[in-house]
Amino acid sequence: MDKVVLKNDDMNFLFEWRDNNQDFVRTSTCPLKKLKIIAADVGITLTCIRNERQLDVSITQQGKSKGKMTFEILPFGMYRLVKSSTNIYGKDDVQSVVTVYASLMALLSFGGDTEKESRQTKSGKKNESFKKPSKTRKTKGITYILKRSGNEAHIVKQGSHKSPQGTFTVRGHFRHYKSGKVVWIEEYSKGSGRKKNKTYKL
């Protein structure tokens, strides 16, 4: 299962990004149907599994299970708690769980990827100085980082990488065509063999 690691500073930035991009957050996009959100500084992990109109969130703290919450996904980006096997979280904490999840999904969907921009010159032509990593050279695996610029954030790949081996998940994303048409591409699996998971670092 893919992971996103959030430190306290990342969490604060995520909430600020949410406040400035509420329309994106309310779209209820789902680039990854299964995801672990790790709040590294407080030792809390949210394991989120989403299907059409339901979100299941299992909570662990310091490696110990704290129960599970089930939310119904309502129109306009709203979530309603329908079942909970944990009583350690108050109303504000339940809202925090939903806020972190929905904001992160929106950031993954709409935050963009500045790596593509760096490959083009101002004239729109491909930058000839960009070279694809050699397949024969050994490189590190994919690491995602959060690149901040004012109130904007982009999830980008850090450094060069080799092609993933085995089966891996391609997160949902918007595809922009030259004609101006924008199409949502659902999350899908690619490759063959043993499953490889990604860890997203913000």
C-alpha positions as CSV (number, residue, x, y, z in Angstrom):
1,M,0.0,0.0,0.0
2,D,1.3,3.4,-0.9
3,K,2.3,5.9,1.8
4,V,2.4,9.6,2.4
5,V,4.6,10.8,5.3
6,L,3.6,14.1,6.9
7,K,5.5,15.9,9.6
8,N,4.0,18.7,11.7
9,D,5.2,21.4,9.3
10,D,3.7,19.5,6.3
11,M,0.4,19.1,8.2
12,N,0.3,22.9,8.9
13,F,1.1,23.6,5.2
14,L,-1.6,21.1,4.1
15,F,-4.2,22.9,6.2
16,E,-3.2,26.3,4.8
17,W,-3.3,24.9,1.2
18,R,-6.8,23.5,2.0
19,D,-8.0,27.0,3.2
20,N,-6.8,28.5,-0.1
21,N,-8.2,25.7,-2.4
22,Q,-11.5,24.7,-0.8
23,D,-13.1,24.2,-4.2
24,F,-10.5,21.5,-5.1
25,V,-11.0,19.8,-1.7
26,R,-14.7,19.6,-2.2
27,T,-14.4,17.7,-5.5
28,S,-13.8,14.5,-3.5
29,T,-11.2,13.3,-6.1
30,C,-9.6,9.9,-5.4
31,P,-6.2,9.5,-7.0
32,L,-5.4,6.6,-4.7
33,K,-8.0,4.2,-3.5
34,K,-5.8,2.6,-0.8
35,L,-3.3,4.8,1.1
36,K,-1.5,5.1,4.4
37,I,-1.2,8.6,5.8
38,I,1.6,8.6,8.4
39,A,1.7,11.6,10.8
40,A,5.4,10.9,11.7
41,D,5.8,13.4,14.6
42,V,2.8,12.1,16.6
43,G,3.1,8.4,15.6
44,I,-0.4,8.2,14.1
45,T,-1.2,6.2,11.0
46,L,-4.4,6.4,9.0
47,T,-5.0,3.5,6.7
48,C,-7.6,4.8,4.2
49,I,-9.5,2.5,1.8
50,R,-12.1,4.1,-0.5
51,N,-14.7,2.8,-2.8
52,E,-17.5,4.6,-4.7
53,R,-19.4,6.3,-1.8
54,Q,-17.6,5.0,1.3
55,L,-14.3,5.7,3.1
56,D,-12.9,3.3,5.7
57,V,-10.2,4.7,8.0
58,S,-8.3,2.4,10.4
59,I,-6.3,4.3,13.0
60,T,-3.1,3.1,14.8
61,Q,-1.0,5.1,17.3
62,Q,2.5,4.0,18.1
63,G,1.7,0.7,16.3
64,K,-1.4,-0.1,18.4
65,S,-4.8,-0.2,16.8
66,K,-7.2,2.5,18.0
67,G,-10.2,1.4,15.9
68,K,-11.9,2.1,12.7
69,M,-14.2,4.8,11.2
70,T,-16.5,4.4,8.2
71,F,-17.7,7.5,6.4
72,E,-20.3,8.0,3.8
73,I,-19.2,10.3,1.0
74,L,-21.9,12.9,0.3
75,P,-22.2,15.4,-2.5
76,F,-20.1,18.6,-2.6
77,G,-17.1,17.0,-0.8
78,M,-18.9,16.3,2.5
79,Y,-18.3,13.2,4.6
80,R,-20.7,11.7,7.2
81,L,-19.5,9.4,10.0
82,V,-21.8,6.3,9.8
83,K,-19.8,3.8,12.0
84,S,-17.0,4.0,14.5
85,S,-15.3,1.4,16.7
86,T,-13.2,4.0,18.5
87,N,-14.2,6.4,21.2
88,I,-10.9,8.2,21.8
89,Y,-11.6,10.9,19.2
90,G,-14.0,13.8,19.8
91,K,-16.0,15.6,17.1
92,D,-13.0,17.9,16.2
93,D,-10.7,14.9,15.9
94,V,-13.1,13.1,13.6
95,Q,-13.2,16.2,11.4
96,S,-9.4,16.4,11.5
97,V,-9.2,12.8,10.0
98,V,-11.5,13.7,7.2
99,T,-9.8,17.0,6.6
100,V,-6.3,15.5,6.3
101,Y,-7.6,12.8,3.9
102,A,-9.7,15.1,1.6
103,S,-7.0,17.8,1.5
104,L,-4.3,15.3,0.7
105,M,-6.4,13.7,-2.1
106,A,-7.0,17.2,-3.6
107,L,-3.3,18.1,-3.4
108,L,-2.3,14.8,-5.1
109,S,-4.9,15.5,-7.9
110,F,-4.5,19.3,-8.4
111,G,-1.1,20.1,-7.0
112,G,0.5,19.4,-10.4
113,D,3.9,18.1,-11.3
114,T,6.6,20.7,-12.0
115,E,8.9,18.1,-13.4
116,K,7.1,18.4,-16.7
117,E,7.5,22.2,-16.7
118,S,11.2,21.9,-16.2
119,R,11.5,19.9,-19.4
120,Q,10.2,22.8,-21.6
121,T,11.6,26.1,-22.5
122,K,9.6,29.3,-22.4
123,S,8.8,28.9,-26.1
124,G,7.0,25.6,-25.3
125,K,9.6,23.4,-27.0
126,K,11.2,20.5,-25.3
127,N,14.4,21.3,-23.4
128,E,17.2,19.5,-25.2
129,S,19.3,19.5,-22.1
130,F,17.0,17.1,-20.3
131,K,18.2,13.6,-20.7
132,K,16.4,10.4,-19.8
133,P,18.3,8.4,-17.2
134,S,20.3,5.5,-18.7
135,K,18.6,2.1,-18.2
136,T,22.0,0.5,-17.5
137,R,22.9,2.9,-14.7
138,K,21.8,2.0,-11.2
139,T,19.6,4.7,-9.7
140,K,17.5,5.1,-6.6
141,G,13.8,4.3,-6.6
142,I,11.0,6.9,-6.9
143,T,10.7,9.4,-4.0
144,Y,8.0,12.1,-4.0
145,I,8.5,15.4,-2.3
146,L,6.3,18.4,-1.7
147,K,7.7,21.5,-3.5
148,R,6.3,24.7,-2.1
149,S,6.1,28.0,-3.8
150,G,4.1,30.5,-1.7
151,N,0.6,29.1,-1.4
152,E,1.1,26.6,-4.3
153,A,2.4,23.1,-3.9
154,H,3.6,20.5,-6.4
155,I,4.3,16.8,-5.8
156,V,7.4,16.1,-7.8
157,K,9.9,13.3,-8.3
158,Q,13.2,13.9,-6.6
159,G,16.3,12.9,-8.6
160,S,16.6,10.3,-11.4
161,H,15.1,6.9,-11.0
162,K,14.9,3.5,-12.7
163,S,11.7,2.1,-14.0
164,P,9.7,0.5,-11.2
165,Q,9.9,-3.3,-11.2
166,G,6.9,-5.6,-10.6
167,T,3.3,-4.4,-10.3
168,F,2.9,-0.8,-9.1
169,T,0.1,1.7,-8.6
170,V,-0.3,4.7,-10.9
171,R,-2.2,7.4,-8.9
172,G,-5.3,9.0,-10.4
173,H,-4.6,12.3,-12.3
174,F,-5.9,14.8,-14.8
175,R,-4.6,14.5,-18.4
176,H,-4.4,17.8,-20.3
177,Y,-4.6,17.6,-24.1
178,K,-3.3,20.2,-26.5
179,S,-6.9,20.8,-27.6
180,G,-7.6,22.1,-24.1
181,K,-9.7,19.0,-23.1
182,V,-9.0,17.8,-19.6
183,V,-9.8,14.1,-18.7
184,W,-9.6,12.4,-15.3
185,I,-7.6,9.2,-15.4
186,E,-8.6,6.7,-12.7
187,E,-6.0,5.0,-10.5
188,Y,-4.7,1.8,-12.1
189,S,-2.1,-0.9,-11.7
190,K,0.8,-1.2,-14.2
191,G,3.5,-3.8,-14.8
192,S,3.7,-7.4,-13.8
193,G,5.1,-9.5,-11.1
194,R,5.4,-8.8,-7.4
195,K,3.6,-5.6,-6.1
196,K,5.9,-2.6,-5.4
197,N,4.6,0.2,-3.1
198,K,5.6,3.9,-3.1
199,T,6.2,6.2,-0.2
200,Y,5.3,9.8,-0.8
201,K,7.4,12.3,1.2
202,L,5.9,15.8,1.7
